Amino acid sequence: MALLLCDVDHFKAYNDHYGHVAGDDCLRRIAALIHKHMERASGLAARYGGDEFAVILPETTISCAALVAKRTRHAVAEQLIPHAGSSHGQVTLSIGVAAAVPGLDNPPDDLVLGADRTLYRAKSSGRDAVCRANSLPSVPAT
């Protein structure tokens, strides 16, 4: 199973500049693009916080999930949605990708943590990027 965490870059600045109605419209457009590029009907995309989306892709390898993420990021970029508050000048998406075989050795929290860490890497490397986990983080035993 793979998990994509998608963050609309500098979305607060977008809302501040264009207003919340335009922000809601922008999120709907991005949600439609995410759904379109999931590739399988068995996947699930959902809003995950104010400007983030989570995409669950069952029976998907990290390589395939990264490809889905890259296509989705590219599709958002192709929309050329103006964004005065971004150094890119348009709305962009940063995506973190992780995958694991669910089970006792791979609890769901590890998958979320792996995707969240790679999303942070994508954002800290300049945004408008896709980063994938090489392996899930190890969590200390309690």
N, C-alpha and C positions, 0 to 999 in steps of 0.2 A: 504494500500500500504506500502511496506517496501523498505528501502534503505540500501544497504551495501556500505560502503566506504572501499576499500582494498588498503593497502600500502605495497609495497615490502620493507621489512626491510633492511636498510643500502644499498639502491640501488646505491647511489653515490659511495660508496666504491667498490661495485661490478663493476661498469663501470670503475672506476679508475684502478682497478686491472686487469680485464679481457678484457677491451676495449669496445667501443661502439657497435661494431658488435655483440659481445657476449651478451652485454646488451640487444640489440634489439631482439636477439634470445630468451633470457630468458623471456622477456616481452611477446613475441608471445606464448611461452609455457604456461605461466601463464594465458594469455587471453583465450587460448583454454581450460584450466582446469576450469576457471571461467564459461565459456559458457557451458561446459559439465555438471556442477553441478547446474545450474540454475533451473533445473527441469521442467520448463514450457517454451514453445515456446513464450509465451506472455511477458516474461521478456526481459529486455534490459541491456546489459553490454557494457560499453564504457570506453575508457581511459579517465581519469580525472586528467590531469596533467602529469608530467614526469614519475612518478613511481606509480601512483595511478589509481585505476579503480573504477567506480561507477556501481552498479548493482541495477536496479529498478525491483522490484517484485510486480506486481499488484495483488490485492486480496490475499495478504499474511499476515498472522499474525506475530507478533514479534517472537513467538516461532518457527514457521516454517522457518522464515528468519534466525534466529540464527542457526538452524540445517543446512540450506544450507551453511551458513558461516563456520560452524565447519567442514563440509564435504570438502569444498573448501580448507580451511587451511590445513587440513589433506592430501588432494590430492597433494598439493604443497610440503608438507614435505616429502611425499612418493617418490617424484621424486629424492631426494638426490642430488640436483644440488649444486656442491661445491661452497662455498662462503668464501674465506679466510678473508674477511673484516667483518665477522659476528662472534659474540661469539658462535653462534650455529654451525658454521662450514659449513652451507649450507644455501640456499635461503629459507627464511621464509616469511610468510604473516601475517600482523596484520589487523584485520577487525573490524570496528565499525558498529553496526546494530541499526536501528531505524525503527519504523512503526507508521502509523497514518491513520485515516480515512480522506481523503482529503475533504476540505471544508473551509468555511469562518473562522471557529475557528481554523483550522490547515493549515495555508499557507505553501506552499512548502519550503520556507526558514527555517521554524521550523524543518522540516524533515531533511533537509541538516545539519542544526546546531546540531540536536540530533545525527546524524550519525557521524559527525565530532568530537563531544565531546567524543563519545564512542571510536572512533578510537584513539584519543589522550590518553584515559585511557589505551587502549590495548598496545599502544607503550610505555607509561610511566611505565607499569607494567612488563616490560621485553621483550616486542615484542613477535612475534609468538603466538598471542593470539586473541581471539574473545571476544569482550565486547558488551553488548546490553544495550540499553536505557531502564530505568524503565518507564519513561514518557518523553514526549517532553518538552524541556525547555520553560518556559514562557518568552515571549518577552514583554518588557514594551510598553504600548500604547504610541503613539506619538501624 
